[in-house]
Each structure stands twice: as C-alpha cells, then as structure tokens.
C-alpha cells in the first residue's frame, strides 16, 4: 500500500496487483478457477464484444451459468464471485453498449474486476463511463485523504468488532432453539439481528470505502441512512444501493422494455388499458426481486424473502391512490410542524419493523418455521422474556446502546453532508481525538483475542 505512491505513476497499479495475488493466494482452487474463468472470458469479450449481440449472449450464458452452477450445486460459493461476477457482467454490458473503453491490459483489467477491498461484500462497482479504468489514471498522495481513509476504516472496524460481534451471540442463542425462544424473544431477536446486520454490513463497507479512498478511487456510497425510510421501496433505495442499482440497470430496465413483454402488454392494453400499462413494470419487478433473492442464496427462504418484498412493494404501488386520498384528507401529516414530524417517525418505525419481520427468513432459514415463529409473537407473548439466558452482561448492553447512539449521530450527519467532509471541517486536534477514540475503543472493547472464534462478515456468505 505504501509502494503504491512511491513507484512511477505509469506502473502504480502493479503493487496493488502483487498485493492482490498475495491475498488471494490463500484461496481454494475453486475460487481461483472462478476468478480465472471470469477474467479470461471478460477480457476476450472486451476485445470483440462491442455491439455484438450473439457474442454478448454467449458470454452472459457462460458467466451467469457458472455463477448459478456454483450457487445451486455447491455448498459454498467461490470467494467473492457474487460481487466480481456482477461487476464482470455489468462491465461487459457497458462494453457492448459502447459506454466504456475496455482496458487493453489483461492484468490491469483483472485487478479492476477483482479489487481486493470489494471482494468481501462489495460495494458492486458501477463499471460504466469514467468510473471504469480508474487504475489507469495516476494518483497522488494526500494526507487529508489518508486521514479520512483511516477514520473510515477504524469506524468500520468499530462497528464490526465492538457492536456486531458483541450482539451476535445473543442473536444466535434466540435463533438456535426456536422451541424455547418464542413470543417476545422472536421480536427481540429480530431487533437484535437488525442491529447486528447493519453494524456488520455497513462496517465492512466502511472498511472497503476507506481503503478505496486511500487509493484515490471514487466509489459510490452503499447506504444512505436506510432506517429513516418511510416505506419499503424507499428503504431498498437506501440499503445496499450498489446491488439495487445493478439489478435496476441490467434486469429491471431491459426486461421492462424487452420485445416479448412490450408485445404482451400492447395486446392486453387493447382490452384493459390499466392492466396493460402495469405488465412491463410488474413483470420486471417480479424477475428483479426473484434474481435478488437468488443472488442471496438458492434456498427457498431466500426466494420467498425476495418475492415477499416484491409483493409488498407492488401492493403499495396499487394502494397509492388510497394513500393520496388519505393525505389530502389529513394534510397536516405531510406538511410541516410537529404533527408531520411525528407521523414521519411513525412511518420510519413501521418500515423498520416490516423489514425486521421480512428478515426473519434470513434467521430461521425455513419458511414454515418462520411463519410459526411469527405467529408465536402473538400467541406466546404473554410468557415474557429475560435477558439473562442470552449471555450478555450489563456492560455489553451499555456498549451496544452507546454504539447505536453513535451510529445514529453519524447518520444524522450523513443526511446533511458526507461524513468525510464533516471530518475535515473539524480542527486538527478534534480529528486526531476522533482517530484515537476509535482506535482505543476497538483495542479495549473489540471482540477478539485468544479463544475467540472469528466471525465472517454476514454478506460474505452469499
């Protein structure tokens, strides 16, 4: 990483490539095969694929077929394939459309597709236009950018090691024995899991974006304060943004304007104008959410989770006229003042609870069991809950609560400006006090050490 700024600018990418090889040398042979096949096929396509639809179809069948084959027929996915596989497909689509100039250097293109900070859990890079080929342009060292990068990396490590890994054992206790932990424990488990997943996932993304920032690479944010969303559709525009944008760009839009869909919609529109108008959007939505569920895993509960999200979003779309009439009837709810603020809080809490309930399939990994546990919230809620069996001490809950407070405050800042911008606006003393506070909070309160079983990032397991 230090050599990156020392070597001549024309070969600046080579230290990163060597580091990439060093880090990936620990992978199993299936991961190497998947990387090799993806890079080789994508490079070949980049040389001959511009505007060539038959070649594009062959490439997509091979690349997507390989991803589906590993996901459906093997116990574990090759390392990073869920992420660099989508980037490779997106890159090839942009080459075909003529929106990006392919890199003629196969090694540098391999590094672009499989850049090591992004293999754990993204974000999934947008490979179109100027966003592609960033490693071809010279990068110059900046101390301010380095400060920003270190702060973001430490913030991500703190969320992962102090919050997510601390609350994880309590989540596992409640999920591991569904016969005992019913009723209120189910709701508590979903709330705890929401904290764990958010701290774990965003923590990993913060680390990746911090490293990319140090390298002078401009990557899009992957989260925009999702738990302030007022409905499920808005939530998914704020959560895992890079995946949502990829699905929209390469599945939703192409399907909605495809010849078969538009042909069917045109025929139906002659008999039923309203239904015909809905066909492209609804067909594309169903296929997009099916693909999103399948991307997370080939098991039935992932597909059900994707379809459940799709169903709720489409129902909300159908009910929009009723919502509009409601808001016209009660204009103070959408205007200004305390009433509108309180109603906004209600919408955010409602959406948060809905997301938590949908995530139950992620925890119990069985659709039937998920429904039984959901109904137990109402049938067994009266038996009460106790925090004692969950294995966390009072100090753990205080640390988790403090961490949630800090994540909330950072979210407040993020709604107004980028945290990196806010960080640089502070005085030198405040900046280094923040860096020291993050470092020592990890050192003192982080979950690690002898006898500790290291936890993967949750989204590294898709």
C-alpha positions, -999 to 999 in steps of 0.1 A, spaced: 0 0 0 29 23 7 47 14 -26 15 25 -44 26 61 -40 63 56 -43 66 38 -77 64 57 -110 28 66 -119 27 45 -151 32 13 -131 13 24 -100 -12 -4 -103 15 -31 -101 20 -30 -63 -18 -34 -59 -18 -63 -84 10 -81 -64 -8 -74 -31 -39 -89 -48 -21 -120 -57 -6 -123 -22 -40 -120 -6 -58 -143 -30 -30 -170 -27 -48 -184 3 -80 -192 -16 -91 -227 -26 -88 -240 -62 -125 -234 -70 -121 -197 -61 -91 -195 -84 -109 -213 -112 -139 -189 -109 -116 -158 -110 -96 -171 -139 -126 -181 -160 -144 -148 -153 -113 -126 -161 -104 -146 -192 -139 -146 -206 -145 -109 -198 -112 -99 -214 -119 -118 -246 -154 -103 -248 -140 -68 -242 -119 -72 -274 -147 -83 -297 -180 -77 -279 -188 -40 -287 -222 -41 -304 -220 -78 -310 -252 -93 -296 -245 -130 -304 -212 -128 -286 -228 -110 -257 -254 -137 -253 -228 -165 -253 -208 -146 -227 -238 -140 -205 -249 -176 -207 -214 -188 -197 -208 -162 -169 -242 -163 -153 -244 -201 -158 -212 -205 -139 -225 -183 -111 -258 -202 -109 -240 -235 -111 -218 -228 -81 -247 -212 -62 -272 -241 -68 -250 -272 -69 -221 -264 -44 -222 -259 -7 -202 -227 -7 -197 -200 -34 -161 -193 -46 -148 -163 -27 -161 -130 -40 -179 -145 -70 -212 -129 -60 -196 -95 -63 -170 -96 -91 -193 -118 -111 -219 -90 -112 -192 -64 -119 -179 -85 -148 -214 -88 -163 -220 -50 -158 -186 -43 -174 -194 -64 -204 -228 -48 -208 -212 -14 -209 -186 -25 -234 -214 -39 -256 -233 -6 -253 -202 14 -261 -203 33 -227 -168 24 -216 -135 18 -232 -121 -17 -223 -87 -19 -208 -62 -35 -232 -40 -47 -204 -55 -80 -192 -37 -79 -158 -49 -44 -150 -84 -53 -161 -83 -84 -138 -74 -60 -110 -102 -37 -119 -127 -65 -117 -114 -82 -86 -101 -53 -65 -94 -69 -31 -113 -45 -7 -146 -51 -27 -145 -89 -27 -157 -94 9 -191 -78 5 -189 -51 -21 -199 -24 -29 -205 -36 -65 -188 -10 -87 -205 8 -115 -183 -1 -144 -197 25 -169 -181 56 -183 -154 74 -162 -160 50 -133 -142 22 -152 -105 23 -157 -97 44 -126 -65 25 -121 -52 39 -154 -51 74 -141 -22 85 -119 -30 90 -82 -11 114 -59 -7 111 -21 -29 133 1 -25 135 38 -61 147 43 -74 118 22 -53 94 43 -68 109 75 -103 104 60 -95 68 50 -81 58 84 -111 73 101 -135 54 80 -116 21 83 -115 25 121 -152 34 122 -160 3 102 -138 -19 124 -155 -4 155 -190 -12 141 -180 -48 133 -158 -57 163 -175 -37 191 -212 -38 181 -219 -66 156 -197 -93 171 -208 -84 206 -245 -87 200 -242 -118 177 -241 -144 204 -274 -132 218 -290 -134 184 -276 -170 179 -290 -181 213 -325 -170 204 -324 -185 169 -307 -217 178 -335 -231 199 -369 -219 184 -388 -243 207 -378 -222 238 -373 -187 224 -408 -179 212 -431 -150 217 -413 -118 228 -380 -134 221 -388 -136 184 -394 -98 183 -363 -91 204 -342 -114 182 -353 -96 151 -344 -62 166 -311 -75 178 -304 -90 143 -312 -57 127 -285 -41 148 -261 -69 141 -267 -69 103 -265 -31 100 -233 -28 120 -217 -58 103 -226 -49 67 -220 -12 69 -188 -18 89 -174 -39 61 -184 -14 35 -168 14 55 -135 -5 56 -137 -11 18 -146 25 10 -118 37 34 -92 16 15 -105 28 -18 -104 64 -6 -67 59 4 -60 46 -31 -77 76 -47 -106 56 -61 -141 72 -62 -167 46 -52 -204 53 -46 -219 51 -11 -237 18 -4 -260 31 23 -279 63 29 -294 61 64 -319 33 54 -337 31 88 -351 66 83 -371 53 52 -408 59 53 -418 29 31 -402 -4 19 -394 9 -16 -375 39 -2 -357 15 22 -344 -5 -7 -332 26 -25 -311 34 6 -299 -2 16 -272 -20 -5 -275 7 -31 -250 -7 -55 -268 -41 -57 -302 -23 -62 -287 -1 -90 -272 -31 -107 -305 -50 -106 -323 -20 -119 -298 -13 -147 -293 -48 -160 -325 -67 -152 -354 -43 -145 -349 -19 -174 -340 -45 -200 -369 -67 -191 -395 -39 -189 -387 -28 -225 -380 -62 -239 -399 -72 -271 -419 -101 -255 -430 -80 -226 -439 -49 -246 -457 -72 -271 -479 -88 -245 -485 -55 -228 -496 -40 -261 -521 -68 -267 -535 -66 -231 -537 -28 -233 -563 -30 -261 -587 -49 -238 -576 -35 -204 -556 -2 -205 -548 -2 -168 -536 -38 -167 -516 -35 -199 -498 -4 -185 -488 -24 -154 -475 -55 -172 -439 -42 -180 -434 -28 -145 -448 -58 -127 -430 -84 -149 -397 -66 -145 -403 -62 -107 -410 -99 -102 -380 -110 -122 -357 -85 -105 -368 -95 -70 -365 -132 -79 -329 -125 -91 -322 -105 -59 -334 -134 -37 -314 -159 -58 -283 -137 -55 -285 -140 -17 -289 -178 -20 -306 -206 -39 -325 -219 -8 -363 -215 -7 -363 -190 21 -342 -165 1 -366 -168 -29 -396 -163 -6 -379 -133 10 -374 -117 -24 -409 -124 -35 -423 -111 -2 -405 -78 -7 -418 -76 -43 -454 -84 -32 -454 -56 -6 -439 -30 -29 -463 -38 -57 -493 -38 -33 -481 -4 -20 -480 8 -56 -516 -3 -62 -527 14 -30 -510 47 -38 -544 64 -48 -558 55 -14 -527 69 3 -530 101 -17 -567 104 -7 -557 98 30 -530 126 28 -554 150 12 -579 143 40 -552 149 66 -528 174 51 -511 182 84 -494 147 82 -474 156 51 -469 193 57 -448 210 82 -449 212 120 -449 187 149 -477 165 135 -459 158 103 -426 151 122 -443 126 145 -461 110 115 -427 107 98 -413 89 129 -443 66 128 -436 58 91 -399 51 98 -407 28 128 -434 10 107 -409 4 79 -382 -7 103 -405 -33 119 -416 -46 85 -380 -50 74 -373 -69 106 -402 -93 100 -391 -99 65 -356 -107 77 -369 -135 99 -365 -158 69 -328 -149 70 -325 -161 106 -347 -192 107 -337 -204 72 -371 -222 68 -403 -206 55 -426 -228 76 -406 -222 108 -406 -185 100 -444 -184 99 -447 -204 132 -422 -181 150 -441 -150 136 -474 -162 150 -458 -171 183 -452 -134 188 -490 -131 194 -497 -164 209 -468 -167 234 -460 -130 240 -476 -132 275 -449 -156 288 -424 -127 290 -387 -126 283 -355 -125 303 -322 -111 291 -302 -134 315 -301 -165 292 -288 -145 263 -252 -145 276 -246 -107 276 -236 -87 306 -249 -52 316 -217 -37 303 -223 -54 269 -258 -38 266 -243 -4 276 -216 -7 249 -242 -18 223 -265 11 232 -236 36 230 -227 22 196 -262 25 184 -263 61 196 -230 69 177 -243 52 145 -275 74 148 -254 106 152 -233 97 122 -265 90 103 -277 125 112 -245 140 98 -247 118 67 -282 131 59 -267 167 56 -232 161 42 -206 134 37 -190 123 70 -156 127 53 -164 163 46 -176 169 82 -144 152 95 -121 175 76 -141 206 87 -130 198 123 -98 211 138 -66 190 138 -70 183 175 -106 171 171 -97 149 141 -69 132 159 -90 128 191 -116 110 169 -90 88 154 -76 79 189 -110 74 203 -119 49 175 -86 31 178 -87 26 216 -124 17 215 -115 -12 192 -85 -21 213 -103 -20 246 -139 -31 237 -134 -50 205 -143 -87 204 -111 -106 195 -82 -125 211 -72 -160 222 -101 -184 221 -123 -162 201 -139 -177 170 -135 -151 142 -168 -142 125 -171 -137 88 -190 -107 76 -226 -117 71 -227 -107 35 -195 -125 27 -216 -157 29 -239 -151 -1 
